[in-house]
Amino acid sequence: MKEDIKERFLKKEISKEEFLSYLKDLKDYKDYLFFWQVIKDYGDFIKDFKKCKVGILRSFTLETMIPFLKVSFLKRNLDAKIILGNFNSIYQDLSQPLEWIKDLEFLIIFYRMEDFSPDLPYKFNNMSPEEKEKEASRIKELLNSWMELALKVFKGPVFFSNFDFPNYFPSEYYDSQDLNGLLYFVNKLNYDVLEIARDKNIYIIDLFKVQLRCGLKDYFDERMYYISKYPFSQKSTIMISNHISRFLKAFLFPPKKVLVLDLDNTLWGGIIGEDGINGIKLGPDYPGSAYVNFQKKILNLYYNGVLLAISSKNNYEDAMDVFKNHPNTVLKEENFVVMRINWDEKESHLKEISKILNLGTDSFVFIDDSEYECERIKKTMPEVTVYKMPKDPTEITTFFEKIEDFDFVNISEEDRKRAKMYHEEARREELKISSPTLEDFYFSLKMKLQIGSVTADKFQRISQLTQRTNQFNLTTKRYTEEDIKYFSENEDYRLYWARLSDNFGDYGIIAAAILLRENDGFIIDTFLLSCRAIQRTVETAFLAYIFKKAKEEGIKYIKGKIIYTKKNIPARDFYQRHNFTKITQNENEEEWFAEVNSINLNYPEWFQIEEVS
Amino acid sequence: MVEEKVFEVFSTVMGVPREKISKDTSVENLEVWDSVQHLNLILSLEEEFSVKFSPEEIQEMLSIQAILSKINEKLNSKILL
């Protein structure tokens, strides 16, 4: 840290921008300490930081780590209050329980092998396999009881550390060959503890992994352990602090959704427009191998549900040539949800990508090798997270490790499906943009609509639709599965559903209607469309089906209300568009009416309709 | 050079402006230099100079003078090796 800036910090002559930039870049042990001291004078620079209380119950000295934890959280725009439990009193702290535990956002239980079993590494070679098994069981039972206690007294996310490897090997080479060796023992113990933890939805602070990254020799400070029972070195103190704050941050901030990539000197070395497909660096030899590895890491992000997009100033054909024909390309066309490869400004690219995906640019990460493009986007779209691709290919790995924006804690089938849906929707949007008229667009979608009466297997989905649909929902009545079941068994009610699919994919069941027969009329109690299916004239087809059914039953008229909510403005012209007549109106709702035989409502021509009985 | 670096690290860790420190500064005359800060200082100096101090040495380095002399000693023995 430069002498000058530090003096200005102490004199409080620092601007907010300098403050935040210094915070982001600090990395030395002394700079963490310095920042921790001056932070008390800069409260208003961090007043917008998200606040959280982190409680740590521990079996060893952790006071030394507090400044580093605090600053690591600040680096991630989190103002964390770190509260330590009593020294080596985890069980007591949990059973009491300490009264501040319930007010925490996060609870961490932090312990080490030394505190459970201090002599283990030294007597290990003298223990029989049964004795080793017994010791492992003892430790697991103890941890299990702590876990149950923790879940009883705290309802938020709970974290338990796993075991780092002790600073002593009972034998230099034999242990590594021994299926009952200490190496295997610690690994198996960590695996078993993970199983127990995950079963209880408890998270693991992976000290073993941090130790691996740090290197065992640099991880411990034996001397500090002798002096104050604090085991960690300067290096591991900083690494553990950042590991914890990075992990907890992923709980507070959702991952970014879209990664927008440049092409030249980002996904390959060189410039495709100048070097040609044989001249760009992408292959088994350096520097091409560095870019191949980078592409593999990007592909892994794709598998994790991140949406990949391209923003490149290039000729479209030149660039696509690489994805289609280059023998070493890892990423292919289908991995990208939107590609903008033309000579427009990148700002336009990002705006178009945002529009097509219907996702805000504040969920975007932008990687480009050009200082100019990066600075431009930082200025014109500050909500986008920008990273400059390193010029030196050997720096790519370190660069990529620093990107925390796509950290996620859990991944579900839902998440994977959602990414797939974005891909399908993007293709539809692009088709719409390129269709001369809306009708052309509708025809080219080749939509298929399945419509029918609700059966028991659909109760859950219909109920879910009534609970979740806000925009295209005429009356916004929320129904449980039991309600739907009741309607379906009641002969005065009619329940209809519709399922949509097209050239690009299957939307599933996206429309529901609940009608009540009133003498020789139908009252539309519920008519809704999932927002995925709006602006495709599905509502017209669905209404046409209702009219058809009405005619079959000899129904003379159909009535329906529009009950106003803040969100259902898109639905308000529904009846008018289909030539109903308004019959009542007040400040909360309006009612519409149509005679079944006076309106000729047909299925729009671009649908293939399947009526399911 | 070593002297300037030591002053810089000291000033950073203690949160004290450069002009407030001199070769005479010690635990006796600087209130903020307590036992916690002392360890912080030692660990920071170790990182800065890539040296390591024993528990005994840590206990002896209670003034800027003592620190300078200890560090020079360590650095010289490194060169001699």
Interface residues (C-beta under 8 A of the other chain):
Chain A: M1 E3 K6 E7 L10 K11 D28 Y29 K30 D31 L33 F34 Q37 V38 E63 T64 R223 M224 Y226 I227 S228 Q234
Chain B: E8 V9 S11 T12 V13 G15 V16 P17 R18 V36 L39 N40 L43 S44 E46 E47 E48 K52 S54 P55 I58
